[in-house]
Amino acid sequence: MPFFDPIESTFYGHCVERLLMSPELAPLLAGGIVEIGPGTARPVVEALQRSGSRVPITGYELDAEAARMASRAAAGVELGNYTVVQGDFFAATAPGAPAVSARPARCAIGNPPYLPATVRPVGASHLWGGHDGAHVARRILSAEMDVVLLMIASISDPVGLVQHARAAGYRVADWLVRPIPFGRYSRLPWVSRRIGELARSGRAFFGPEGYLLAGVTWVRAGDPIAAADEPDHGATVLRRILTTAGSATGLDETAGVGRTTTVDGHRRTPILPGHRELPARPVSRLSGSDA
Ligand SMILES: C[S@@+](CC[C@H](N)C(=O)[O-])C[C@H]1O[C@@H](n2cnc3c(N)ncnc32)[C@H](O)[C@@H]1O
């Protein structure tokens, strides 16, 4: 089933809307935006409807069922500036790939797969973000776009990812953070085990209520608003906030109730269930007053 989470996907849509409404970033978006993994397309459809933005957005979705649903939803955007294509984002945006418009897009957005696991998790393979959950986000940040908006999770090596962005020449231009309750995907055995391992090595941060998700907009140094030689205060604050998500070290994989353990003399509090995974709403409700 195509991914849609009422909390996470809605938050992603708000981050996209904020990007589309930014007067400072508008000149950098003029050539269009490419999106990895629209899922149901509902987040971007709603962001476009709320903002009234005319920026063309092309979403690439690997999953055939999701791509079909997303493409129908995108067709409902009144200004006709959202297109969804089935395919791999990286193949479609690689240098030399056939261009979909005269001016190549210089901005990438997405709520990329970020579940960490040492093997592709059965039941959530399209949400797998590699060993540390940050593999797909790192790949996007290595693609030399001018602007990148990505959702990054405190359970998926957030500090390493922020450092990677800096090393790739980016500077944090904007961010929003919100808490996300653990859901059925993060409770899958391979995933929850790996989250615990990452926590014990200081690469995942979460607490009884769940973890933090940040919608981060990076701009490449060289652009006037991304002076490379200045310290990146946005990145410093973001790192600090994401690491305060909590210091739990394990999720209960079976009962949905937290495990209390003692680590370094400190009792760790339970992780409580709280995720609401709902099926996507029918495509017919994606336009008009539903936005
Ligand atoms: C976490 S879901 C986000 C879906 C939607 N953007 C949302 O926030 O509701 C990630 C999506 O990316 C898709 N995906 C993963 N890797 C991809 C790739 N290389 N190219 C295109 N889509 C990809 C998955 O199939 C999935 O639909």
The ligand as a Gaussian input file, in Angstrom:
#p B3LYP/6-31G(d) Opt

LIG

0 1
 C        8.559000       7.663000       3.352000
 S        7.690000       7.426000       1.867000
 C        7.118000       9.097000       1.586000
 C        5.870000       9.192000       0.752000
 C        5.288000      10.612000       0.679000
 N        6.262000      11.552000       0.166000
 C        4.791000      11.051000       2.026000
 O        5.535000      11.761000       2.734000
 O        3.668000      10.680000       2.374000
 C        9.028000       7.247000       0.692000
 C        8.543000       6.987000      -0.733000
 O        9.698000       6.986000      -1.584000
 C        9.559000       5.969000      -2.577000
 N       10.930000       5.680000      -3.050000
 C       11.934000       5.072000      -2.357000
 N       13.072000       5.057000      -3.073000
 C       12.784000       5.695000      -4.250000
 C       13.550000       6.007000      -5.421000
 N       14.843000       5.662000      -5.521000
 N       12.944000       6.659000      -6.437000
 C       11.628000       7.001000      -6.363000
 N       10.852000       6.717000      -5.278000
 C       11.421000       6.094000      -4.230000
 C        8.843000       4.866000      -1.836000
 O        8.201000       3.954000      -2.712000
 C        7.867000       5.656000      -0.959000
 O        6.649000       5.870000      -1.641000

